[in-house]
Amino acid sequence: MQLKKLNYTPSRAEDVKALLESEGVEVQYIDRVNWVDQYPFKPDVTFKMAYTDEAFLLHYSVKERELRAVEDSDNGRIWEDACVEFFIAPFEQDFYYNFEFNCTGRLLLYGGAKGDRIPAPEAVLKQIKRWSSLGNEPFKLKEGENQWELSVIIPFTAFFRHEDERILEQESLRANFYKCGDKLPTPHFLSWRPIKTEKPNFHTPEFFGCLVLEK
């Protein structure tokens, strides 16, 4: 995947969608059902992504029949709600960051290699700007034909265990993008690039795809 470079970083997350559209950033699909026998449900999930000199810009669009947004705190149990995720190994393959967002914009962020993963401090979490079309109030369950969007601005300073300027020195990065909802009535586990494990497991940097940075 070619990651387009844009000239400026918006000041508000709610402006990300329009910017990505105006710059012609291509739509990507989170449509791999890796464990079809256990979890066959497949909501409609797309994303667009670009970068600037300061940040990654990311916009998700989701259509699904069940919504849940119980978690009301950052670094909580985000993956149990209707959730989209972005895992990235910007440098070493085994050292990755997982950005997990529920449908109201609550965030979980950890960084490290397996066995050495630590949560991002609150000061880092506050740097990541988020906007959800559903607002930011928690709710238990909504059923029906639901559609929601999420835009985020992830500054390079969010990679709190590395020096942020190293991102721009890279030719390419390794990453995967996910959709899940462990405690939805119909749990599901989708990915952008395929995962070859027996059971659902997103913490698999060996299956990350390639993001080539446009220079």
N, C-alpha and C positions, 0 to 999 in steps of 0.2 A: 504494500500500500504506500503510495506517494503522499507524504504529508506536506501540504502547501504552506508556504510561508507568507504571512500577511504583514502589512506595513505598520499596523498599530494594534494596541490592546484596548478593547473597550473598557470604559470605567465601570459599566454595570453588566451583570450576567444576563439580564433580560435583553440586551442588545446583541448577544452572540448569534442568535438564530438568523437575524436579518443580515448581519455581516457575512456569515458563511454562505448564505444564499446569494448575496450580491457579488461575492467573489467566485461563485461557481464551484464551490467545494462539493465533491462527489458524495453521494449517499452510499453508505456501507450497511451491510445487513448482519444482524445477529440472529442467525437462522439455523445453526447446527444443533440438532437434537441428538446428543451423544449417547444417551441412555434411553433409547426409544421404547424398550420393553417395560421399563419401570416408570418412566416419566415422558409420555408421548406428547403432552400438550405443548403447543407452539404458538404463543402470542406473536403479534406482528411488531417487530422491533428494528429500528434503524438508528444510525447515528451519522454525524458529520464531525470531522475533526481537522483542525489546522493549528499552526503555531506562529508565535511572534518572537521578537527578541527577548520577551519577558515571561511568556506563559504559553500553556496549551489552552486552546479553546475547544470545547466539546459540547455538542447538542444531541440529546436523545429524543426520539419520538416513539411512543409505545401505545399499542392498542391491545387491551386484554379484558377479560370478562370479570375479573375479581381484583379488587384493590384493598390494600391494608397498609396503614401507616401508624402503627402503635408506638414505635420508638420515637421519643421526643428529645433525645439527647445525642450529641455527637459521640462517636466511639462506643455506641451501644450496639444492640443486636439488630443492626440494619438489615442483614441478609434475610431475616424472618419476614420482613415487609415486602411489598412490591418494590423491587430493587434492581438497579442497573449498576454495573461495575466496570472498572478500568484497572487492569493490572499491567504494570510496566517494569521492565528491567532495563534501565537506561545505560547501565555500564556492564557490570559482571552479570552473566546469565542467571546465576543462582541468587543474586541479591535483587529483590524486587519490591515494589511498593504496590499496595492494593488500596485503591480508592473505591469505596462502596457508598452509593447514594440511594436512600429510599425515595418514594415518589413525592415527598414533601421537602426534599432537600437535606435531610439529616445525613451526616457523613461519618464513615469509619475510615481511618487511615492508619495503616501499619507499614513499617519498612524494615527490611533485613533479609538475611538468608534463613533457611529452615533451621530452627533451633535457636535463632538469635533475632527474633522479630519483636519490635517494640512499638507501642502506640505513639502517634504524633502528639506532641504537647498542644495544649489549648491555643497557644499563641500561633502555632502553625495552622491549625484548623480554621482559625478566624481569617487567615489570609485567602482562603479559597472561597471565591464568590459563587453563590448559587441562586438560581431562580427556578421555581416550579410553577407550571400552569395551574396546579391544584392549590397553591398557597402553601403556608407552612404550619398549619394547625394539624395535630394528629387526629386520626380517626380509626375505628376498629375494622369495619368491613363495608365495602361498597360492591354490589354485584350488578351486572348488566353489561352493556356495551360501553366500556370506559376507554377514554383516550387521554393521555397526559404527555407533557413535554418537560424536559429538564435541560437547563443550560448551566455550564460551569466554566469558571476561569481558574485554572490551576497554575499559579505562578511557579517558576522554577525553584523559588525558595521553599516550596512545599516538600521538596526532596531533602528532608531535614537531616539526613545522614550523609549527605554529599555536599560539595561546593556547587552552588546552583549554576555557575557559569560553565561548568563542564558539559551541560546538556548541549549547548550550541557547538561544541567541539566535535560532536559525534556525527558520523555519516548516516548511521541508522540506529534504531532502537528495537527492542523486542517487546511485544505487548499482546494482550488479548482483551476482549470486551465481552461482557456477560449480561444475562438477564436471569433473575431467579426470584423466588418467593417461597422460602421454606415452610412458612406457616399459612400460606394461602390454602383455601379449600382444594385447589388443584395445583400442587407444587410443580415447578418446572425448572429446568437448568439448561439454558441455551448459551452458545458461545459463537464468537466471530470466526475463530479458527478451531478445527476439530481437536477434541481431547480423547485420547485413547487410554482410558482407565476403566476398570470394572464398575466402579461406583462414582457418583458425582464428586468431583474434586476440581475446584478452580485453581488451587494452589499448585500449579503444574507448569513452571516456567519452561520446562523442556518442550512444551507444545505452543509456546508463544509464537505469533507471527511477526513479520518484519515491517517496521515503519521506516521508510526512507525519507530523510529530511531534505526537502527542496532547499537549495542554497541560492 
